[in-house]
Every structure is written in structure tokens, then in C-alpha cells.
Amino acid sequence: MGTLKFRMLLDSEKDQEIFRDIRINEDENFETLYRTILNAFNFEGKEMGSFFMSNDEWDKGHEISLMDMSYSDEDQELTSVMSEVKLADFMEVPDQKIILVYDFLRMWIFLIELQERTEETTDKPQIDLAVGTAPPEDSKIIREDTFYGEDEEDEFGDFDEDFGDDYDDEDFGSGYEEYEY
């Protein structure tokens, strides 16, 4: 058992560098890393998030989610749950890259890279370096096209006008007969 040192870069909308170097034991689970990252950036941690194992091109690979979101046994193979998997099980290369997506409406993205592996251990995860001030968690605006594509925003907005049936309330009041069964 040893310690892993990760660099976490927050992908922010402003052109400023915001990152943290965190040291954590490799036998810890991904949920401990998740909570450590959110604390390091002063995020409350009330929203959902997922890690995605990545490659040198930062492509999303295997998902490790905060909660079990699978619908079937087939889905279970495609995702893992943070509390159930250890960091060491997924550190495949010396500079392993991981993407953390936090708050799927605001889409906070953390680019994480393994910097170093040592034989030492630590009592608890620790922040070795903090550069830049993290923006407030709620500073990103939830875009309306998150739910609908840009062209689909009005799809349901004019429901009454699109499907008007030219009936008045009076049309429904008469002619109703009650049947006994």
C-alpha cells in the first residue's frame, strides 16, 4: 500500500488556473477522493457526480458514479460505484487521467492526473498545493438548453395554442350520463 498524488485542475469559464494537488492512500475508495476534491474547492457536495477513467486525449471511459444508477445487470458492468472501488484498482498507467463531472446541470469539470506514487502512507487525504481561488459552486448558470436542445426550447411552451380543441367548458357540462354497473 502506498500514496497517490493527484493534480486536479478545475475547468472554469474564466482564463485563470485553479488547481489542487492532493495526496491520498491508494487503498481509499473513489468516494473518499470525491469528497476530498469537493472540500478542496469549497464545494458543498450536495449534487451528483461521476468519475470517468480517461486516456491521454481526455476521452471519457469507464464511469464510476456516486450512486448505483444501473437499471439491469448489463448496466452494472458499464459503471462502478465510488464507495465500492479502490483507487489502486483503476491506476493503470503512471500518469493515469481521470475526469470528474460534478453537478450535471452546471457541469463542473475537473481534469485529474496522477502525478506520483510513493510507498509512504498518510493518515488522511491532504492538500499539498492550492493554486487559484475556486469560484462559488453556484456561480455557473444553468443553461435552459440543458433540458432541451437550442431549437427545442419552445417545443412544449405553446402547448395550449398548438393543441386547442375549440371546446368551451359548457361543452363538457351537458350530455354526461351516469351509468350504474
C-alpha positions as CSV (number, residue, x, y, z in Angstrom):
1,M,0.0,0.0,0.0
2,G,1.2,3.5,-0.8
3,T,0.1,7.0,-1.5
4,L,-1.1,8.6,-4.8
5,K,-0.6,12.3,-5.6
6,F,-3.1,13.7,-8.0
7,R,-3.3,17.2,-9.6
8,M,-6.9,18.4,-10.0
9,L,-7.5,21.2,-12.5
10,L,-10.9,22.9,-12.4
11,D,-12.1,23.7,-15.8
12,S,-13.5,27.2,-15.2
13,E,-15.1,29.7,-17.5
14,K,-12.5,32.3,-16.7
15,D,-9.0,32.2,-18.0
16,Q,-7.4,31.5,-14.7
17,E,-5.5,28.5,-13.4
18,I,-7.3,26.8,-10.5
19,F,-5.8,23.5,-9.3
20,R,-5.1,21.4,-6.2
21,D,-2.5,18.7,-5.5
22,I,-4.0,16.1,-3.3
23,R,-2.2,13.1,-1.6
24,I,-4.3,10.1,-0.7
25,N,-3.7,6.4,0.1
26,E,-4.2,4.1,-2.8
27,D,-6.4,1.8,-0.8
28,E,-9.0,4.5,-0.3
29,N,-12.2,4.4,-2.4
30,F,-13.3,6.8,-5.1
31,E,-15.9,8.3,-2.8
32,T,-13.2,9.5,-0.4
33,L,-11.3,11.1,-3.3
34,Y,-14.6,12.7,-4.5
35,R,-15.3,14.2,-1.1
36,T,-11.7,15.4,-0.7
37,I,-11.8,17.1,-4.1
38,L,-15.1,18.9,-3.4
39,N,-13.8,20.1,0.0
40,A,-10.5,21.3,-1.5
41,F,-12.5,23.5,-3.9
42,N,-15.1,24.6,-1.2
43,F,-18.0,22.8,-2.9
44,E,-20.8,21.6,-0.7
45,G,-21.2,18.2,-2.3
46,K,-25.0,18.1,-2.5
47,E,-25.1,17.3,-6.2
48,M,-24.4,14.1,-8.1
49,G,-21.1,13.4,-9.7
50,S,-19.2,10.8,-11.6
51,F,-15.6,9.9,-12.4
52,F,-14.7,8.8,-15.9
53,M,-11.4,6.9,-16.4
54,S,-9.6,8.6,-19.3
55,N,-6.7,8.4,-21.7
56,D,-4.1,11.0,-22.9
57,E,-6.7,12.6,-25.2
58,W,-9.1,13.1,-22.2
59,D,-11.8,10.8,-23.7
60,K,-14.4,9.5,-21.2
61,G,-14.1,5.8,-20.4
62,H,-15.4,3.6,-17.6
63,E,-17.8,5.5,-15.3
64,I,-17.6,5.4,-11.5
65,S,-20.7,7.1,-10.2
66,L,-21.6,8.3,-6.7
67,M,-24.7,6.1,-6.6
68,D,-25.7,2.9,-8.3
69,M,-27.7,4.2,-11.3
70,S,-27.9,0.9,-13.2
71,Y,-31.2,-0.5,-14.4
72,S,-30.0,-4.0,-15.1
73,D,-27.1,-6.4,-14.6
74,E,-25.8,-5.3,-18.0
75,D,-25.6,-1.7,-16.9
76,Q,-23.7,-2.7,-13.7
77,E,-20.8,-3.8,-15.9
78,L,-20.6,-0.4,-17.6
79,T,-20.4,1.6,-14.3
80,S,-19.0,1.2,-10.8
81,V,-20.0,2.8,-7.6
82,M,-17.5,5.1,-5.9
83,S,-17.9,3.6,-2.4
84,E,-17.2,0.1,-3.8
85,V,-14.0,0.5,-5.7
86,K,-10.5,1.3,-4.6
87,L,-8.3,3.9,-6.3
88,A,-5.5,1.3,-6.8
89,D,-7.8,-0.9,-8.9
90,F,-8.0,1.8,-11.6
91,M,-4.5,3.2,-11.7
92,E,-3.4,1.6,-14.9
93,V,-0.6,3.9,-16.0
94,P,1.9,6.2,-14.2
95,D,0.1,9.3,-15.4
96,Q,-3.4,8.0,-15.2
97,K,-6.0,10.6,-16.2
98,I,-9.5,10.9,-14.8
99,I,-12.4,13.3,-15.4
100,L,-14.7,14.2,-12.6
101,V,-18.1,15.7,-13.6
102,Y,-19.9,17.3,-10.7
103,D,-23.4,18.8,-10.8
104,F,-24.8,17.6,-14.1
105,L,-26.8,20.8,-14.6
106,R,-23.9,23.2,-14.0
107,M,-21.3,20.8,-15.4
108,W,-18.3,21.4,-13.2
109,I,-15.4,19.5,-14.9
110,F,-12.3,18.5,-13.0
111,L,-9.3,17.1,-15.0
112,I,-7.3,14.8,-12.7
113,E,-3.9,13.4,-13.4
114,L,-1.8,11.0,-11.3
115,Q,1.4,12.8,-10.6
116,E,3.3,10.4,-8.3
117,R,3.1,7.1,-6.5
118,T,5.0,6.6,-3.3
119,E,5.5,3.8,-0.7
120,E,4.6,6.2,2.2
121,T,1.1,6.3,3.6
122,T,-0.9,9.2,5.1
123,D,-3.3,9.3,8.0
124,K,-5.9,11.1,5.9
125,P,-6.1,12.8,2.4
126,Q,-4.2,16.0,2.4
127,I,-3.9,19.0,0.1
128,D,-0.2,19.6,-0.8
129,L,-0.7,22.6,-3.1
130,A,-3.6,25.0,-3.8
131,V,-3.3,27.4,-6.7
132,G,-6.1,29.9,-7.5
133,T,-9.4,30.7,-5.8
134,A,-12.2,28.4,-6.7
135,P,-15.4,30.2,-7.9
136,P,-18.6,29.7,-5.8
137,E,-20.3,26.4,-6.6
138,D,-23.5,28.2,-7.8
139,S,-21.7,30.7,-10.0
140,K,-22.2,28.7,-13.1
141,I,-25.6,29.5,-14.7
142,I,-27.8,26.5,-15.6
143,R,-28.5,26.9,-19.3
144,E,-32.0,26.4,-20.5
145,D,-30.8,24.2,-23.4
146,T,-29.6,21.7,-20.8
147,F,-33.1,20.2,-20.9
148,Y,-34.0,20.9,-24.5
149,G,-31.7,21.4,-27.4
150,E,-31.4,25.0,-28.6
151,D,-34.0,24.6,-31.2
152,E,-36.4,22.6,-29.0
153,E,-36.9,25.1,-26.2
154,D,-40.4,26.1,-27.4
155,E,-41.5,22.6,-28.2
156,F,-43.8,22.4,-25.2
157,G,-44.1,26.1,-24.4
158,D,-47.2,26.8,-26.6
159,F,-49.0,23.6,-25.8
160,D,-52.4,25.1,-25.4
161,E,-52.2,27.1,-28.7
162,D,-50.9,24.2,-30.7
163,F,-53.5,21.7,-29.5
164,G,-56.5,23.9,-29.0
165,D,-59.7,22.0,-29.5
166,D,-62.2,24.9,-29.7
167,Y,-64.3,23.4,-26.9
168,D,-65.8,25.5,-24.1
169,D,-66.4,24.5,-20.6
170,E,-70.1,24.3,-21.4
171,D,-69.5,21.6,-23.9
172,F,-68.4,19.3,-21.1
173,G,-71.2,20.1,-18.7
174,S,-74.1,18.7,-20.7
175,G,-74.8,15.3,-22.0
176,Y,-72.9,13.4,-19.3
177,E,-74.9,10.4,-18.2
178,E,-74.0,8.3,-15.2
179,Y,-74.2,4.6,-15.6
180,E,-74.6,2.0,-13.0
181,Y,-72.7,-1.2,-13.4
